[in-house]
Amino acid sequence: MTGLVTGPQKRRARVLAVWCPDWPAVAAAAAANVPASAPVAVVSANRVVACSATARTAGVRRGGTRRESQARCPELHVARADPDRDARSFEPVAAAVDELIPGIEVLRPGLLLLSARGAARYFGSEESAAERLVDAVAAVGVECQVGIADEVSTAVIAARHGMIVPAGDGAGFLAPLPVAELSAEPSLAAPDRVDLVDLLVRLGLRSIGDFAALSPVDVASRFGTDAVAAHRSARGEPERPPSARVVPPDLDVEYHCDPPLDRVDAAAFAGRALAEKLHVALSAAAVACTRLLVQARTANGEHLSRTWRCAEPLTPEGTADRVRWQLDGWLTGRSGSKPTAGVVLLRLEPVEVVGAGALQLGLWGGVGDEDERARRALVRVQGLLGGEAVQVGVLSGGRGPAERVTVVPWGDEPVPDADPAAPWPGRLPSPSPTALTTTRPEITLVGAAGEPVGVTERGMFDRDPAVLTWGSSSWSLHGWAGPWCVDERWWDPGAASTARQVARAQMMLEDARAVLVLHDGGRWFVEGIYE
């Protein structure tokens, strides 16, 4: 470990952060069996949200478009953002750290915290504890950096630099760093922290020290609530420390599993129902949870536990997601050791809560009773048939009508495969067909003299279509629109299997019905029906 800052130690709370750089890209590469040295980018809504160091060397940057990134790095492996995959892949890392130093807290997949005092006392010093943690994480095939400081936010920033900050010197360590460091970790910042940082830079406050020099009264009167929290972080003022000890079980909820759970989909359903029960109790107590302990006990008496910590109060959906991620990691054995029996007890404990005012729903657009009943019914179906049994469509980018719909399991993040706002040359104009054919039945399209209708290289009909024959039925055409030609991946010599030249057209039949037809490989097919 390099770049250690040493100094006299005081007997005060110390926080140790373990950070695995570019974790979404690392998890995506592992899931696709891509070498760790290969350039990898993770995209969401056609924007890069994470990339590997190799990809950054080739010019790939967060926030860039998928097309721009592939142009800069043609060999780039692109993966879709998947929080479930990230959480499952991180479980072996969390288990390895927890086995070495018990009492960890997961801020997000790729970042966890623990108390440094016990680790330093057991291993002799903070430097020795950090080195042992790096070795433990490396044993499961993952690289990490460790940071130690007095406060959580300072320790996380120190981990990004691989530093051990002397006790009492947090503000001095932060002062020369760019103010953008305050928004680098999303699990410790509000969503609009990036806007705050941009405003500070435009005001001339380019370093954390410049921001920390402002009066707390001025910050509170001129900026929002998150700015006050960021200002406290910049000044190295006390924050809530990580703790493995739980509060009295006034709000704890349990679920006794009969029969024992040994399948991830069934466990996810139980976890979702338990999350609903927990939030009913939290609502009755007028509090919201920011730190959650997930516990499980198997039929053979094995006890499993993991603490999740969030910057914002958890919603029922957020709680259910974390329970599902954790159960998936345990039941599939990704934590390093698979339980020898099914789970017989699930338990959720809110380790830390805040006032309910921290989680306020909007005045308009809230969830009504009908939506709530429908949601519960869909959860029930998912529990009976599996998480993939209930799916919803998300508007996506594409040229054909089927390509413009991304189907995702209900309850997962509605992220499309491609950006619908991006330009799509050759895209079918509105209106879209109301029904799509799954088998693409072949049809015949001929002109007035009975000759087959084709599409020229210029993207035009070689003759006006007059009759459409589908099976044993034929219709005269009262009108048509198109064709709209699509020439995909002609520029990529390695994509011969996916490159294609097709054309679409809308046909109005004599009985006032309309169909969407597709010209592919010299033949015509029905792709959709307008009803």
Disulfide bonds with the S-S distance in Angstrom:
none
